[in-house]
Amino acid sequence: MAGRRNDGVLSVWAETQRQQQRREEARWRAQAAEERRRERELREAQRAAARGEREAQRAYQQSREAEAARRTAELDGRVEELRGLLAAGLREPAFGPQALLAPLPVPPFDPGPLGEPVAMPDQTNYLVPAPDPAQARNPGVRQRYEQYVAEARARFEQDWYAAQAQEADRQRRLAACHQEYLERVARHRREDEERSARTEELLRRLRAGEPEAVQEYFTAGLYASAAWPEGFPHRLVAAWEAPTRQLVVNWELPGPDVVPAAARVRYVKSDDREAEVARPATERKALYREVLAQTALRVAAELFRADRDGMLDSVVLNGFVRGIDPATGRESERFLSTLTASRADFAGLALDRVAPVECFQGLGGTLSARPERLDEVKPGRLPETVGGSVAGHGGEDDPDLFEMDPIDFENLIAELFRLRGFRVMTTARSGDVGVDVIAEDLDPVTGGKIVIQAKRYRSTVSPTAVRDLDSTVRHHGAIKGILVTTAGFGPGSYQYIRNKPLTLVSGPELVELLAEQGLRGRLGGGPQAGRPEPGEDEPADRHTGIELAWGSRTAGGDSVELDVTAFLCASGRVLSDEHFVFFNNPQDPDGAVRLHPTRSVPGEPVRAARLTLDLARLGPAVEEVVIAVSTEEEEPPALPLGYVHGLALAGSYAPGATGTEQWTAHTGGMPETAMLVGSFQRNGGGWRFTPSGKAVTNGLAGLAGAFGVAVE
């Protein structure tokens, strides 16, 4: 019995063990299945992430490829624009008297923010929620509710009356603004009537065959010419000869860089960069020659199309660019094309179907064989060889601004600003103290009165005149003051106008502004304009030269620019602000010390600047000429001189002058931003240059202050 019982217990125990084992196995299988599921989910997530990364990478590369394609399309569009230069001009309507007589559009009334009514308060935003009916029976709750309602009503009434007052003020200011607009419109129409009368007079003189009227008409037509590609220059000089009925034009051309250097842009996936594929040199040269030919044909076509009265029998077109003359190293006009075309020859052309270069040459035109190198052709007849006056800018027969009658000079300045879109009036006859011309910017938002002083000076304008202009601006309640001169300004003047509503226009800048508007004027006959540059009319051995060169890049890749300056001193102080020679005043009043533009040294990361000195021309009051450098301050803070490497001086001395011929400055680790390079001092009957290397704090301002230049 006991044995059977033990067997039964053992079998139960064994069954229990088997069941427990089966449960453990089932649990292990479940865990394994769960782990496999998680692994599958992880692998799927990893695959999804990889797919996402691949898709993101593909999308990124597609965007880079699209950008490269966009840039290529821009290059193709630019080339097509250049190839279609002549066709674009033929599509434009011909210039004629109607263009001059067309009334100028009246700008619409734009009140800006004053045109928006003041928003009235919405009463629904002031409603007070009613209390629960059960709570409303409570006297205290009801009393507080009525108090809140009364307060909300009071706020609404206060805001409503305030809005009404703001709206009334807006309407008052809107009415005043509209009245000012009506007055401007009336003035605009009066001026337009005056312009129309002047135009009628011009057309009468044109029909009478007056050379100046003919030149003015055709010059206006060329200046008004539209649809030229962006970046094309628009300068010209023209003269008309009545006996031969020939118009001679010098027309500025774009440089060779007008043709894109790249043919296309491709995306390089391996380096993740865009690479420009160069346009073949032969293609660039051929396209540039085509541009030159198309330009000449287009200008000739515009002139003949504008000639409604048959004033032109022929035109001479000389195309030039501004470039460096390899014989002199100076910038000059380089003629790349010339064409003489008669009306009869031109009338037989179907310009919309010609091959430009072949057509140009078939008319007898000459193109530069290597225009990309600015190789010149001999121009045809030049405007200055034609009798009578020359229309355009910068010609020798242009009126000399130095010799112009003061009233005529002020009227010229007034006309300049009128052509730039301002309403102007001169005050020469009204006795308005401190103002020669009053201009008004008609913009209803940013416009206002501008006072203009015109000073026909030969020497540098003093800082006192600039300070007087500041007072005049405040006296007249003007938004801006402009001082225009035929001379220049000293450093004290430029320092004074910082952060002030003042603008200074020097003589060379004035000539450029006049030319942009088709007005005429030159700076001739004055002590500065008439003085020859070294190497022109004066013997070269009269001049002493100091050249400074320096590395144009720091070790970190920053660009380094130095300002070279000279101080003409007595007893350690500059004689006057005009005797401080720097980038805004490149020579002293006597022309003895000249600062030439900073230039790059070809093939090297080096910049160089040169001073030439005619020491024999220095007045007896000058005891010393101090030369200094400072790091450029256009984008403060200026780099310390320690960043400059390789600063070296080379000197060449005229008879009567001696000094160091080669000298290297030690600027390593120098924290200052200015340094004295050296000085010329009288040495018996001559001059001697001695290098220095002394550091000066506070850059150009520190130098100016150290030698007594007014920098307030």
Sequence and secondary structure as in RCSB ss.txt:
>XXXX:A:sequence
MAGRRNDGVLSVWAETQRQQQRREEARWRAQAAEERRRERELREAQRAAARGEREAQRAYQQSREAEAARRTAEL
DGRVEELRGLLAAGLREPAFGPQALLAPLPVPPFDPGPLGEPVAMPDQTNYLVPAPDPAQARNPGVRQRYEQYVA
EARARFEQDWYAAQAQEADRQRRLAACHQEYLERVARHRREDEERSARTEELLRRLRAGEPEAVQEYFTAGLYAS
AAWPEGFPHRLVAAWEAPTRQLVVNWELPGPDVVPAAARVRYVKSDDREAEVARPATERKALYREVLAQTALRVA
AELFRADRDGMLDSVVLNGFVRGIDPATGRESERFLSTLTASRADFAGLALDRVAPVECFQGLGGTLSARPERLD
EVKPGRLPETVGGSVAGHGGEDDPDLFEMDPIDFENLIAELFRLRGFRVMTTARSGDVGVDVIAEDLDPVTGGKI
VIQAKRYRSTVSPTAVRDLDSTVRHHGAIKGILVTTAGFGPGSYQYIRNKPLTLVSGPELVELLAEQGLRGRLGG
GPQAGRPEPGEDEPADRHTGIELAWGSRTAGGDSVELDVTAFLCASGRVLSDEHFVFFNNPQDPDGAVRLHPTRS
VPGEPVRAARLTLDLARLGPAVEEVVIAVSTEEEEPPALPLGYVHGLALAGSYAPGATGTEQWTAHTGGMPETAM
LVGSFQRNGGGWRFTPSGKAVTNGLAGLAGAFGVAVE
>XXXX:A:secstr
 HHHHHHHHHHHHHHHHHHHHHHHHHHHHHHHHHHHHHHHHHHHHHHHHHHHHHHHHHHHHHHHHHHHHHHHHHH
HHHHHHHHTHHHHHHHS    HHHHHS         GGGGS      GGGG      HHHHTSHHHHHHHHHHHH
HHHHHHHHHHHHHHHHHHHHHHHHHHHHHHHHHHHHHHHHHHHHHHHHHHHHHHHHHTT HHHHHHHHHHHHHT 
    TT    EEEEEETTTTEEEEEEE   GGGS SEEEEEEETTTTEEEEEE  HHHHHHHHHHHHHHHHHHHH
HHHHHH TT   SEEEEEEEEEEE TTTSSEEEEEEEEEEEEHHHHHT  TTTS HHHHHHHTT EE SSGGGT 
    SS GGGSSS  BSSS TTS BTTTS HHHHHHHHHHHHHHTT EEEE TTTT TT SEEEEE  TTT EEE
EEEEE  SS B HHHHHHHHHHHHHHT SEEEEEESS B HHHHHHTTTSSEEEE HHHHHHHHHHTT   B  S
STTTTS  BTTTB GGG EEEEEEEESB TTS B  EEEEEEEEETTEES GGGEEBTTB B TTS EEE   EE
 TTSSEEEEEEEE GGGS TT  EEEEEEEE  SSSS   GGG    EEEEE  TTEEE SEEE   TT   SEE
EEEEEEEETTEEEEEEEEEEESSHHHHHHHHTT    
